[in-house]
Amino acid sequence: MTVNFSVKDKVAIVTGGSKGIGRAIAITLAENGANVAIAARGREALDKTRANIEATGRRCIALSANLAEEKEWQRLVDETISSFGGIDILVNNAAADAGYGPIAKTESSRWDLVMKVNLKAPFVLSSLCLASMKARGGGSVIHITSNEALRPSFGLGAYSVSKGALVTLAQVCAKEWARDKIRVNCIAPGLVRTVMAAPLVEMVEKSGRYPNPMHRVAEPEEIAALALYLASNAGSYATGQTFVVDGGELVLAPTDQN
């Protein structure tokens, strides 16, 4: 049996697809045959990533969209179907955080923003893609969560709560949609070299105190490799799962010296 990682002629949506993990996933899917719709706020970064995708020979639409705006969710799905005829893969990567500090001091407006972008948007987008995926014989929904969902750190309360809820959402949808051959999984990265994580990455690399036994930070492409597995037929028996990619951070006990 040959393991098939191809997503040739599949159609993928990647939110937060202009930078970091989302960009790496969008390009990786294109390199393996998919046409891709990417959505993010910054036009310049979107256009650059679209050019990278088109250089692979695949088609791309790049939508400037604020995923905190509910009207953008339907527009993203509609424009993808209009451009490509349907949807096979949805990667919910866009995320917001509430800054660093005690959860009790999180401002209500910031809490609402985090929950809307990190939890409600993935739920609604997944639901909006459901009919098209059913019509095309199945599909793959991939939520980019975090190892914070499984073992929260101090100071990242709202973010950790939203990502933990995303894990449960994936389990619920996986149960309900499996008969329609729609798989739903989460990827839970640790520390990755992205714009959002840049201050933490800089602090860790300067101090040399890495949170994992591999003593390094992940590159976005290392997360993209797992997304390709879950999007392709190679991952055809995986659903309702959370795949941790954190350099072994969660296996460390608090007393471990790193």
DOLOFI-599242 format. One line per field, with one value per atom (N, C-alpha, C): residue number from 1; residue in one letter; atom name; x, y, z. Coordinates in steps of 0.001 Angstrom, whole numbers, plus 500000, padded with zeros to 6 digits. Atoms other than C-alpha are relative to their C-alpha. Example, Ala and Ser with C-alpha at 12.3 -4.5 7.8 and 13.67 -1.06 7.14 Angstrom:
BEGIN
k: 1,1,1,2,2,2
r: A,A,A,S,S,S
a: N,CA,C,N,CA,C
X: 500890,512300,500900,499180,513670,499230
Y: 498810,495500,501200,498810,498940,501090
Z: 500000,507800,500000,499940,507140,500730
END
This chain:
BEGIN
k: 1,1,1,2,2,2,3,3,3,4,4,4,5,5,5,6,6,6,7,7,7,8,8,8,9,9,9,10,10,10,11,11,11,12,12,12,13,13,13,14,14,14,15,15,15,16,16,16,17,17,17,18,18,18,19,19,19,20,20,20,21,21,21,22,22,22,23,23,23,24,24,24,25,25,25,26,26,26,27,27,27,28,28,28,29,29,29,30,30,30,31,31,31,32,32,32,33,33,33,34,34,34,35,35,35,36,36,36,37,37,37,38,38,38,39,39,39,40,40,40,41,41,41,42,42,42,43,43,43,44,44,44,45,45,45,46,46,46,47,47,47,48,48,48,49,49,49,50,50,50,51,51,51,52,52,52,53,53,53,54,54,54,55,55,55,56,56,56,57,57,57,58,58,58,59,59,59,60,60,60,61,61,61,62,62,62,63,63,63,64,64,64,65,65,65,66,66,66,67,67,67,68,68,68,69,69,69,70,70,70,71,71,71,72,72,72,73,73,73,74,74,74,75,75,75,76,76,76,77,77,77,78,78,78,79,79,79,80,80,80,81,81,81,82,82,82,83,83,83,84,84,84,85,85,85,86,86,86,87,87,87,88,88,88,89,89,89,90,90,90,91,91,91,92,92,92,93,93,93,94,94,94,95,95,95,96,96,96,97,97,97,98,98,98,99,99,99,100,100,100,101,101,101,102,102,102,103,103,103,104,104,104,105,105,105,106,106,106,107,107,107,108,108,108,109,109,109,110,110,110,111,111,111,112,112,112,113,113,113,114,114,114,115,115,115,116,116,116,117,117,117,118,118,118,119,119,119,120,120,120,121,121,121,122,122,122,123,123,123,124,124,124,125,125,125,126,126,126,127,127,127,128,128,128,129,129,129,130,130,130,131,131,131,132,132,132,133,133,133,134,134,134,135,135,135,136,136,136,137,137,137,138,138,138,139,139,139,140,140,140,141,141,141,142,142,142,143,143,143,144,144,144,145,145,145,146,146,146,147,147,147,148,148,148,149,149,149,150,150,150,151,151,151,152,152,152,153,153,153,154,154,154,155,155,155,156,156,156,157,157,157,158,158,158,159,159,159,160,160,160,161,161,161,162,162,162,163,163,163,164,164,164,165,165,165,166,166,166,167,167,167,168,168,168,169,169,169,170,170,170,171,171,171,172,172,172,173,173,173,174,174,174,175,175,175,176,176,176,177,177,177,178,178,178,179,179,179,180,180,180,181,181,181,182,182,182,183,183,183,184,184,184,185,185,185,186,186,186,187,187,187,188,188,188,189,189,189,190,190,190,191,191,191,192,192,192,193,193,193,194,194,194,195,195,195,196,196,196,197,197,197,198,198,198,199,199,199,200,200,200,201,201,201,202,202,202,203,203,203,204,204,204,205,205,205,206,206,206,207,207,207,208,208,208,209,209,209,210,210,210,211,211,211,212,212,212,213,213,213,214,214,214,215,215,215,216,216,216,217,217,217,218,218,218,219,219,219,220,220,220,221,221,221,222,222,222,223,223,223,224,224,224,225,225,225,226,226,226,227,227,227,228,228,228,229,229,229,230,230,230,231,231,231,232,232,232,233,233,233,234,234,234,235,235,235,236,236,236,237,237,237,238,238,238,239,239,239,240,240,240,241,241,241,242,242,242,243,243,243,244,244,244,245,245,245,246,246,246,247,247,247,248,248,248,249,249,249,250,250,250,251,251,251,252,252,252,253,253,253,254,254,254,255,255,255,256,256,256,257,257,257,258,258,258
r: M,M,M,T,T,T,V,V,V,N,N,N,F,F,F,S,S,S,V,V,V,K,K,K,D,D,D,K,K,K,V,V,V,A,A,A,I,I,I,V,V,V,T,T,T,G,G,G,G,G,G,S,S,S,K,K,K,G,G,G,I,I,I,G,G,G,R,R,R,A,A,A,I,I,I,A,A,A,I,I,I,T,T,T,L,L,L,A,A,A,E,E,E,N,N,N,G,G,G,A,A,A,N,N,N,V,V,V,A,A,A,I,I,I,A,A,A,A,A,A,R,R,R,G,G,G,R,R,R,E,E,E,A,A,A,L,L,L,D,D,D,K,K,K,T,T,T,R,R,R,A,A,A,N,N,N,I,I,I,E,E,E,A,A,A,T,T,T,G,G,G,R,R,R,R,R,R,C,C,C,I,I,I,A,A,A,L,L,L,S,S,S,A,A,A,N,N,N,L,L,L,A,A,A,E,E,E,E,E,E,K,K,K,E,E,E,W,W,W,Q,Q,Q,R,R,R,L,L,L,V,V,V,D,D,D,E,E,E,T,T,T,I,I,I,S,S,S,S,S,S,F,F,F,G,G,G,G,G,G,I,I,I,D,D,D,I,I,I,L,L,L,V,V,V,N,N,N,N,N,N,A,A,A,A,A,A,A,A,A,D,D,D,A,A,A,G,G,G,Y,Y,Y,G,G,G,P,P,P,I,I,I,A,A,A,K,K,K,T,T,T,E,E,E,S,S,S,S,S,S,R,R,R,W,W,W,D,D,D,L,L,L,V,V,V,M,M,M,K,K,K,V,V,V,N,N,N,L,L,L,K,K,K,A,A,A,P,P,P,F,F,F,V,V,V,L,L,L,S,S,S,S,S,S,L,L,L,C,C,C,L,L,L,A,A,A,S,S,S,M,M,M,K,K,K,A,A,A,R,R,R,G,G,G,G,G,G,G,G,G,S,S,S,V,V,V,I,I,I,H,H,H,I,I,I,T,T,T,S,S,S,N,N,N,E,E,E,A,A,A,L,L,L,R,R,R,P,P,P,S,S,S,F,F,F,G,G,G,L,L,L,G,G,G,A,A,A,Y,Y,Y,S,S,S,V,V,V,S,S,S,K,K,K,G,G,G,A,A,A,L,L,L,V,V,V,T,T,T,L,L,L,A,A,A,Q,Q,Q,V,V,V,C,C,C,A,A,A,K,K,K,E,E,E,W,W,W,A,A,A,R,R,R,D,D,D,K,K,K,I,I,I,R,R,R,V,V,V,N,N,N,C,C,C,I,I,I,A,A,A,P,P,P,G,G,G,L,L,L,V,V,V,R,R,R,T,T,T,V,V,V,M,M,M,A,A,A,A,A,A,P,P,P,L,L,L,V,V,V,E,E,E,M,M,M,V,V,V,E,E,E,K,K,K,S,S,S,G,G,G,R,R,R,Y,Y,Y,P,P,P,N,N,N,P,P,P,M,M,M,H,H,H,R,R,R,V,V,V,A,A,A,E,E,E,P,P,P,E,E,E,E,E,E,I,I,I,A,A,A,A,A,A,L,L,L,A,A,A,L,L,L,Y,Y,Y,L,L,L,A,A,A,S,S,S,N,N,N,A,A,A,G,G,G,S,S,S,Y,Y,Y,A,A,A,T,T,T,G,G,G,Q,Q,Q,T,T,T,F,F,F,V,V,V,V,V,V,D,D,D,G,G,G,G,G,G,E,E,E,L,L,L,V,V,V,L,L,L,A,A,A,P,P,P,T,T,T,D,D,D,Q,Q,Q,N,N,N
a: N,CA,C,N,CA,C,N,CA,C,N,CA,C,N,CA,C,N,CA,C,N,CA,C,N,CA,C,N,CA,C,N,CA,C,N,CA,C,N,CA,C,N,CA,C,N,CA,C,N,CA,C,N,CA,C,N,CA,C,N,CA,C,N,CA,C,N,CA,C,N,CA,C,N,CA,C,N,CA,C,N,CA,C,N,CA,C,N,CA,C,N,CA,C,N,CA,C,N,CA,C,N,CA,C,N,CA,C,N,CA,C,N,CA,C,N,CA,C,N,CA,C,N,CA,C,N,CA,C,N,CA,C,N,CA,C,N,CA,C,N,CA,C,N,CA,C,N,CA,C,N,CA,C,N,CA,C,N,CA,C,N,CA,C,N,CA,C,N,CA,C,N,CA,C,N,CA,C,N,CA,C,N,CA,C,N,CA,C,N,CA,C,N,CA,C,N,CA,C,N,CA,C,N,CA,C,N,CA,C,N,CA,C,N,CA,C,N,CA,C,N,CA,C,N,CA,C,N,CA,C,N,CA,C,N,CA,C,N,CA,C,N,CA,C,N,CA,C,N,CA,C,N,CA,C,N,CA,C,N,CA,C,N,CA,C,N,CA,C,N,CA,C,N,CA,C,N,CA,C,N,CA,C,N,CA,C,N,CA,C,N,CA,C,N,CA,C,N,CA,C,N,CA,C,N,CA,C,N,CA,C,N,CA,C,N,CA,C,N,CA,C,N,CA,C,N,CA,C,N,CA,C,N,CA,C,N,CA,C,N,CA,C,N,CA,C,N,CA,C,N,CA,C,N,CA,C,N,CA,C,N,CA,C,N,CA,C,N,CA,C,N,CA,C,N,CA,C,N,CA,C,N,CA,C,N,CA,C,N,CA,C,N,CA,C,N,CA,C,N,CA,C,N,CA,C,N,CA,C,N,CA,C,N,CA,C,N,CA,C,N,CA,C,N,CA,C,N,CA,C,N,CA,C,N,CA,C,N,CA,C,N,CA,C,N,CA,C,N,CA,C,N,CA,C,N,CA,C,N,CA,C,N,CA,C,N,CA,C,N,CA,C,N,CA,C,N,CA,C,N,CA,C,N,CA,C,N,CA,C,N,CA,C,N,CA,C,N,CA,C,N,CA,C,N,CA,C,N,CA,C,N,CA,C,N,CA,C,N,CA,C,N,CA,C,N,CA,C,N,CA,C,N,CA,C,N,CA,C,N,CA,C,N,CA,C,N,CA,C,N,CA,C,N,CA,C,N,CA,C,N,CA,C,N,CA,C,N,CA,C,N,CA,C,N,CA,C,N,CA,C,N,CA,C,N,CA,C,N,CA,C,N,CA,C,N,CA,C,N,CA,C,N,CA,C,N,CA,C,N,CA,C,N,CA,C,N,CA,C,N,CA,C,N,CA,C,N,CA,C,N,CA,C,N,CA,C,N,CA,C,N,CA,C,N,CA,C,N,CA,C,N,CA,C,N,CA,C,N,CA,C,N,CA,C,N,CA,C,N,CA,C,N,CA,C,N,CA,C,N,CA,C,N,CA,C,N,CA,C,N,CA,C,N,CA,C,N,CA,C,N,CA,C,N,CA,C,N,CA,C,N,CA,C,N,CA,C,N,CA,C,N,CA,C,N,CA,C,N,CA,C,N,CA,C,N,CA,C,N,CA,C,N,CA,C,N,CA,C,N,CA,C,N,CA,C,N,CA,C,N,CA,C,N,CA,C,N,CA,C,N,CA,C,N,CA,C,N,CA,C,N,CA,C,N,CA,C,N,CA,C,N,CA,C,N,CA,C,N,CA,C,N,CA,C,N,CA,C,N,CA,C,N,CA,C,N,CA,C,N,CA,C,N,CA,C,N,CA,C,N,CA,C,N,CA,C,N,CA,C,N,CA,C,N,CA,C,N,CA,C,N,CA,C,N,CA,C,N,CA,C,N,CA,C,N,CA,C,N,CA,C,N,CA,C,N,CA,C,N,CA,C,N,CA,C,N,CA,C,N,CA,C,N,CA,C,N,CA,C,N,CA,C
X: 500845,500000,500883,499256,501351,499271,500604,500715,499851,500307,499042,499799,500088,499722,499506,500442,498377,498644,501312,495564,499691,500130,495524,498557,501293,492602,498993,500854,491180,499972,500137,490001,500092,499763,491221,499779,500048,490388,500963,499091,493094,499806,500143,492217,501322,498690,495089,501087,499135,496752,501119,498979,499115,501356,498747,501759,500097,499780,503273,499494,500481,501605,499016,500994,498711,500634,499287,501042,500692,499287,503128,499034,500988,500017,499447,500568,498554,500965,499007,501786,500227,499804,502268,498849,501148,498740,500080,499861,499340,501102,498888,502672,499589,500479,500762,498682,501065,498044,498721,501260,495369,499936,500277,493820,499569,500111,493699,499391,500503,491670,500609,499414,493505,499303,500657,492009,500799,499308,493711,499768,500270,493720,500977,498980,496991,500102,500000,496823,501378,498654,500577,500444,499611,501214,499147,500876,498207,500499,499555,499482,501311,498732,502939,499770,500278,501554,499268,500685,499224,501019,498965,502259,500783,499298,504045,499175,500883,501040,499897,500136,500612,501288,498723,504311,500074,500045,503490,499181,500849,501138,498547,501375,497976,499330,500765,495231,499807,500181,494710,499116,500672,492248,500411,499532,493381,499013,501050,490625,500461,499713,491334,498771,501171,489051,500419,499825,488837,499099,500785,487743,499236,500839,486302,498648,501255,483558,499202,500768,480808,499601,500392,479787,501088,498889,483240,500003,499982,482672,499230,500803,479889,500645,499357,481738,501165,498860,484825,499550,500506,482844,499387,500666,480754,501007,499033,483745,500874,499234,485654,499208,500835,482763,499808,500166,482215,501246,498742,485897,500407,499458,486600,498950,501057,483237,499645,500293,483347,501135,499000,485352,500238,499629,487229,500729,499120,489556,499796,500071,489097,501032,499008,492003,499687,500318,490889,501248,498716,494154,499995,500018,493291,499740,500126,493598,500221,499791,493494,500369,499723,494837,499608,500425,494049,501175,498829,497611,500358,499483,499483,499539,500414,498096,498979,500983,495681,498669,501250,492460,498921,501024,490372,500092,499827,491772,499794,500276,490846,498789,501119,488659,498923,501119,485211,500052,499964,485634,501089,498914,488929,499640,500480,487446,499075,500953,484629,500712,499254,487088,500710,499273,489195,499047,500954,486150,499380,500590,484729,500976,499026,487920,500471,499375,489269,499015,500959,486048,498759,501239,482909,500269,499693,484518,500292,499788,485867,498719,501253,482466,499104,500894,480485,500585,499382,482978,499890,500136,482969,498581,501407,479169,499646,500283,479076,500614,499335,481454,499369,500508,479475,499277,500791,477041,500885,499115,479792,500841,499202,481948,499163,500889,478993,499791,500275,478246,501199,498770,481874,500513,499667,481913,500844,499238,483659,500944,499071,486260,500777,499151,488722,499976,499947,488403,501157,498834,491597,500000,499916,491595,501435,498694,494921,499754,500189,494691,501375,498728,497647,500196,499796,499303,499506,500637,497919,498599,501327,494564,500040,499874,495889,500701,499335,498153,500270,499876,497573,501171,498954,500383,499378,500439,500058,499980,500020,498987,499354,500605,497319,498586,501274,493906,498960,501062,491411,500395,499491,493544,499930,499992,493935,498581,501398,490201,499406,500558,489296,500562,499379,491754,499565,500521,490560,498598,501354,486986,500034,499861,488161,500264,499760,489394,498685,501300,485940,499104,500778,484294,500377,499551,486413,499457,500502,485350,498511,501440,481658,499713,500245,481762,500484,499487,483871,498971,501025,481170,498809,501222,478327,500197,499776,479965,500738,499207,481882,499253,500759,479067,499957,499922,479371,501437,498587,483116,500695,499357,484037,500752,499146,486955,500328,499726,487623,501076,498879,490935,500619,499255,493113,501499,498544,496797,500324,499670,498212,501503,498569,501580,500446,499378,503946,500522,499417,506255,500487,499687,506508,500467,499458,508435,498983,501022,505519,500025,500091,504723,499345,500710,502277,500895,499156,504840,501375,498648,507833,500611,499389,508314,500423,499672,508219,501168,498889,510505,501319,498787,513023,500483,499639,512942,500605,499527,513390,501379,498728,516217,501133,498971,518096,500408,499715,517795,500548,499605,518399,499155,500870,515612,498794,501054,513523,498982,501034,510192,499879,500116,510846,501359,498729,513486,500802,499258,514421,500828,499226,515776,500019,500099,514512,498552,501317,511567,499618,500450,509462,499937,500240,509334,498587,501379,505866,499848,500090,506631,499866,500119,506863,498559,501419,503236,499243,500648,502255,500067,499855,503544,498892,501074,501013,498641,501248,498230,499793,500110,498985,499546,500428,498662,498497,501410,495270,499082,500812,494033,499912,499886,495044,499434,500456,494033,500917,499100,497066,499395,500629,495017,498555,501411,491793,499320,500610,491282,500108,499815,492022,498874,501011,489158,499734,500290,488256,501233,498752,491920,500686,499146,494313,501444,498625,497850,500940,499104,500438,501348,498693,503541,500729,499412,505553,501411,498632,509024,500120,499982,508043,499698,500232,507016,499044,500992,503990,500469,499511,506047,500884,499165,508135,499163,500621,507155,500511,499546,507363,501373,498706,510425,501153,498943,512299,500900,499064,515424,500199,499911,515597,501162
Y: 498806,500000,501249,498753,503419,501083,498913,506240,501212,498931,509059,501324,498685,512591,501063,499048,514181,500603,499339,516740,500622,499495,517175,500346,499470,519282,500160,499675,519615,501520,498573,523039,500215,499751,524393,501468,498669,527424,499994,499851,528593,501406,498684,531414,500379,499568,533528,499460,500712,532250,500810,499159,535121,499939,500008,534580,498735,501027,532043,498626,501365,528658,499930,500010,529539,500088,499864,530636,498693,501252,527474,498897,501018,525286,500249,499682,527103,499634,500305,526768,498495,501458,523126,499291,500608,522235,500239,499695,523987,499165,500798,522201,498553,501373,518949,499905,500093,519841,500759,499338,521919,501417,498590,525197,500581,499500,527498,501396,498678,530399,500375,499541,532389,501288,498811,535033,500534,499312,537552,501490,498563,541282,500760,499203,542488,499703,500198,542979,499639,500241,543052,498560,501375,539750,498998,500870,538184,499866,500024,539159,499233,500728,537802,498496,501429,534467,499468,500424,534302,499756,500189,534755,498720,501238,531935,498779,501120,529659,499853,500059,530551,499530,500480,529813,498474,501468,526161,499476,500413,526126,499830,500123,526091,501373,498766,528701,500445,499452,531008,501239,498734,533656,500473,499411,536009,501072,499101,537714,500795,499140,540679,500005,500181,539887,500007,500018,540520,498910,501147,537193,500264,499613,539034,500518,499511,540284,498823,501181,537687,499977,499955,538861,499433,500487,537842,498480,501452,534172,499464,500443,533707,500429,499513,535838,499100,500864,533644,498691,501265,530462,500209,499740,531971,500262,499665,533380,498796,501208,530110,499067,500872,528104,500604,499330,530693,499856,500062,530554,498581,501341,526842,498892,500993,525063,499199,500745,523640,500119,499965,523061,498582,501321,519943,500076,499878,521235,501378,498732,523911,499976,499864,525016,501281,498868,527265,500373,499626,528960,501389,498633,532627,499990,499999,533497,501393,498763,536331,499626,500242,536622,501233,498916,538796,500651,499479,539696,499126,500803,538454,500582,499537,538626,499067,500841,537129,499993,500118,535849,500915,499165,537817,501459,498621,541028,500156,499921,540199,500881,499122,542951,499227,500708,541794,500066,499855,543172,499126,500836,541348,498527,501376,538099,499646,500256,538375,499861,500072,538996,498661,501270,535959,498838,501093,533691,500035,499900,535014,499487,500377,534581,498562,501302,531429,498844,501082,529486,500127,499865,530911,499962,500001,531584,498588,501370,528006,499167,500746,526617,500382,499550,528748,499660,500327,528319,498506,501444,524560,499642,500276,524524,500489,499456,526707,499148,500865,524320,498615,501366,521241,499516,500444,521128,499717,500208,521499,498753,501198,518842,498732,501150,516448,499716,500150,517064,499454,500437,516319,498669,501333,513019,499954,499965,514148,501174,498888,516553,499910,499953,517501,501396,498744,520239,499888,500005,521119,501286,498845,523432,500115,499781,524941,500521,499640,524952,500256,499733,524961,498990,500837,522873,500707,499271,525623,499473,500581,523883,498811,501243,520811,500186,499679,522310,501499,498535,526053,500535,499277,528361,501149,498795,531259,501159,498747,534492,499968,500102,533175,499430,500631,532409,499951,499975,533536,499201,500737,532162,498489,501424,528796,499439,500442,528543,499832,500084,529264,498807,501114,526703,498652,501217,524095,499679,500200,524608,499524,500422,524146,498496,501449,520662,499252,500637,519749,500153,499797,521277,498972,500979,519034,498610,501319,515950,499858,500031,516824,499889,500013,517560,498702,501256,514473,498882,501016,512284,500186,499742,513965,499913,499889,514247,498808,501128,510964,499212,500780,509240,500672,499272,511923,500091,500065,511175,501355,498730,514539,499810,500194,514317,501354,498756,516944,499728,500208,517172,501327,498829,519609,499737,500012,520388,500958,499203,521682,500274,499685,523361,500534,499281,524515,501320,498734,527462,499914,499986,528273,501402,498718,531027,500722,499243,533298,501449,498595,536996,500132,499920,536459,499601,500529,534517,500641,499444,536700,500482,499546,538377,498845,501157,535029,499224,500699,533388,500720,499228,536198,499836,500146,535932,498618,501370,532147,499800,500228,532203,500794,499226,534940,499360,500595,533157,498587,501392,529669,499043,500843,528393,499571,500489,526399,499185,500709,524924,498531,501392,521566,499314,500724,518824,500021,499877,519433,501281,498760,522854,500812,499137,524701,500426,499512,526558,499354,500601,524994,501032,499182,526378,499698,500217,526836,498795,501121,524223,498655,501246,521563,499745,500146,522209,499695,500207,522317,498541,501403,518777,499142,500753,517425,500384,499575,519512,499281,500724,517886,498567,501365,514447,499958,500009,515332,500398,499569,516956,498944,500967,514061,498643,501366,510425,499256,500643,509552,500009,499882,510685,499562,500340,509011,499327,500686,507119,500831,499141,510049,501013,498966,512063,500132,499717,513693,500075,500068,513824,501359,498832,516481,499535,500416,516055,501085,499037,517769,500006,499836,519138,501095,498979,520871,499664,500333,519349,499252,500756,517246,500821,499117,520184,499379,500522,518408,498764,501174,515390,500430,499516,517580,500192,499734,517545,501355,498718,520835,499963,500118,519509,499680,500316,518589,501215,498947,520626,500007,499935,521877,500906
Z: 500000,500000,500000,500070,499013,500786,499230,501473,499089,500943,499554,500738,499385,500794,499005,501016,497613,500369,499905,497793,498629,501370,494015,499674,500430,492795,501136,498862,496298,500176,499722,497453,501507,498572,500785,500335,499395,502897,501173,498859,505309,500562,499374,507698,500667,499528,508927,499104,500936,505780,499395,500626,505026,500687,499239,507722,500846,498981,510063,499624,500191,510444,498844,501071,508134,498632,501272,505341,499630,500267,505664,499587,500352,505553,498605,501311,502542,498877,501036,500553,499893,500013,501556,499303,500675,500447,498499,501433,497128,499363,500527,496648,499756,500146,496977,499234,500993,494488,500257,499683,496209,499437,500225,495102,501340,498635,498094,500057,499646,499446,501342,498745,502109,500421,499465,504366,501172,498907,506643,499812,500070,507318,499116,500676,505795,498519,501437,502030,499456,500526,501448,500231,499690,503202,499234,500785,501480,498569,501390,498049,499836,500056,498811,500082,499864,499947,498780,501225,496956,498880,501026,494693,500241,499671,496531,499591,500348,496015,498488,501451,492353,499331,500533,491812,499981,500015,492561,498827,501108,489589,500377,499534,491688,500062,499942,491889,501448,498654,494853,499927,499769,495973,501392,498739,498730,500426,499548,500697,501209,498864,502921,500896,499130,505849,501456,498551,509564,500552,499548,511045,501285,498867,514044,499533,500576,511699,499449,500360,511349,498530,501411,507866,499097,500819,506619,499876,500023,507427,498798,501141,504902,498685,501222,502330,499595,500285,502607,499360,500533,501997,498620,501283,499194,498882,501040,497315,499635,500302,497627,499093,500832,496208,498614,501284,493472,499128,500747,492473,499623,500179,492825,499891,500164,492820,501227,498784,496328,500995,498928,499503,500499,499483,500631,501339,498833,503354,500622,499269,506010,501113,498936,508191,500779,499138,511052,500798,499413,511898,500628,499477,512560,501506,498549,516240,500571,499245,518760,501421,498587,522276,500810,499113,525270,500706,499311,526171,501188,498887,529218,501325,498673,532744,500619,499313,535287,499261,500744,533778,500576,499370,536293,499561,500456,534848,498489,501431,531257,499759,500315,529858,499237,500608,528783,498480,501457,525266,499384,500505,524852,500086,499855,526176,498833,501083,523627,498660,501253,520797,499867,500025,521696,499725,500191,521897,498605,501339,518624,498941,501031,516585,500174,499744,518239,500078,499781,518818,499117,500773,517198,498509,501434,513817,499483,500469,513504,499963,499980,514502,498826,501075,512052,498631,501288,509205,499691,500200,509691,499583,500313,509623,498602,501326,506509,498888,500990,504709,499913,499857,505710,498746,501150,502774,498791,501141,500174,500182,499749,501810,499821,500187,501922,498520,501427,498255,499241,500671,497341,500549,499512,499240,501245,498751,502422,500040,499855,503712,501290,498805,506407,500585,499246,509023,500987,499116,510877,500807,499119,513884,500528,499381,514898,501409,498592,518673,500606,499324,521108,501115,498808,523766,501260,498899,526025,500281,499803,525525,500945,499239,527327,501337,498740,529996,500022,500064,530440,500808,499278,531437,500782,499320,533819,499000,500743,532153,498637,501331,528991,500097,499648,530460,498895,501004,527818,498760,501161,524996,500262,499669,526751,500053,499914,527478,498606,501349,523859,499244,500708,522559,500577,499391,525048,499505,500520,523886,498557,501392,520301,499909,499955,521207,500174,499788,522504,498782,501219,519437,498942,500990,517218,500313,499609,519187,499704,500247,518946,498502,501440,515213,499362,500543,514521,500162,499768,516067,499068,500752,514234,498488,501443,510798,499402,500514,510499,498931,500978,508592,498629,501264,505940,499491,500378,505671,500152,499672,507157,501310,498836,509560,500630,499278,512233,501041,499094,514070,500416,499524,515998,499928,499841,515795,501137,498820,519078,500036,499988,518510,501357,498897,521194,499461,500414,520640,498553,501424,516913,499617,500440,515162,499103,500719,514147,500474,499607,514308,501368,498726,517179,501168,498923,519205,500058,500131,518278,501314,498750,521697,500907,499165,523501,499412,500655,520937,500266,499753,521337,501433,498602,525122,500270,499781,525065,499377,500676,522551,500630,499322,524381,501318,498689,527719,499890,500148,526359,500823,499169,528610,499173,500878,526185,500792,499237,527343,499646,500435,525689,499991,499934,525785,498689,501254,522141,499950,499877,523168,498694,501171,520124,499793,500388,518596,498677,501252,515843,498886,501181,512341,499486,500467,510751,499084,500931,508090,500716,499249,510799,500431,499707,511665,498714,501296,507999,499549,500400,507485,500593,499365,509965,499405,500633,508411,498667,501265,505057,500242,499657,506632,500281,499616,508107,498850,501134,504894,498910,501098,502662,500379,499737,502340,500948,499035,504447,501396,498681,507461,500015,500205,506378,501195,498847,509675,501277,498824,511994,500087,499758,513411,501496,498598,516717,500880,499247,517737,500084,499854,518972,499944,500235,517665,500518,499360,519844,499287,500648,518108,500764,499110,520821,500463,499635,520908,501314,498744,523915,501236,498855,526109,501021,499064,527582,500764,499257,528655,501176,498904,530966,501258,498704,534622,500521,499465,536557,500647,499324,538375,499055,500952,535197,499769,500342,534581,498496,501461,531007,499606
END
